[in-house]
Amino acid sequence: MGNTQEKPPGSGGGGTRPHQATAGSKTRSRVGDGVKPPSAPEKRVANGSQRSPAGGPEKHESPAVDTSYLDAPAGALPPHLARLKNEGNHLFKHGQFGDALEKYSKAIDGCAEAGIDSPEDLCILHSNRAACYLKDGNSSDCILDCTKALELQPFSLKPLLRRAMAYESLERYRKAYVDYKTVLQIDTGVQAAHDSVHRITKMLIEQDGPEWRDKLPEIPAVPLSVQQQHREKPVSAEVAQARAARAAQEEARRKESRFALLKQEGNDLVKRSHFLEALDKYTECLAIKPDECAVFTNRAICFLKLNRFEEAKQDCDAALQLEPSNKKAFYRRALAYKGLQDYLSASSDLQEVLQLDPNVREAEQELEVVTSLLRQSLMDGAVHTPRV
């Protein structure tokens, strides 16, 4: 536990006072053999405060510290106990977990001494102290406080989540699993609980085998009234922002998973020469990720196989916009130009491929074919010039 405690200004008998001189006194100083230095103009003192030569009070100002949070109401707690709770919250927020724990403990003891029986306030105090224990690595005491909080307020979300984390840190995975699953009955949006359930499930399967569920303690059924009450609680801006961020992450994961599945299905269809069906899969991929270069080059293959050369060229153009040195895009665009009988452009793209990688044998062979076709078209006087 830390020993540093914050004392609000005004406590402890009026706080620190500035050095004050007595009216009519002079500052005496000895220098060397007793010669007094020239004295500064004497400042008049009235009622214990110094005045400047201009007649106004001379102020000794220090930066103002906002302590209004200490007097904020805290449920049904009387002011002196509410102040302890608010101090604990402030200390916890600033990472002073040991000092915060002391404040919460004093508030809990104070409730017992004053005979205060407010389950909601006591639940919060025990839950907050449990958070301090958890931060300090004291999982056993964290569990005790969370259990006490849950006796006071059954199915309270924070104590359940903190107890689950403490159980997990002690490798008591079955109990942790039960608490995390209970949390998710109350609020399905707690991403930490989802992640922990997935992680612990793998551990329990390794630990207990296929029958791992049979060895779990019973998972309590959360009453619908509790779920409804939780949903109706006003949501803070911070919580709303966190939920929006989690929702965005979940949507991104869903899209990524869908994209990977569609792309794999498209690749498998290409291998079986089902080019029309593969084209549809790649088109769906591009609806999810419109800047995925590999999908454009893959769809270009389908267009080439279906003799849809202009569309194949357009896909290769799009790929080269994204990756200007993409060999596959140059090569497949060359094939599209060849299908469009634009042999000069096809030759140019094939030379680009070989400049990027001289070892592409297919490009060498295709360049020979295109060069022959270009020569033949020149001899026939039918050079194809694409319209602009």
Disulfide bonds with the S-S distance in Angstrom:
none
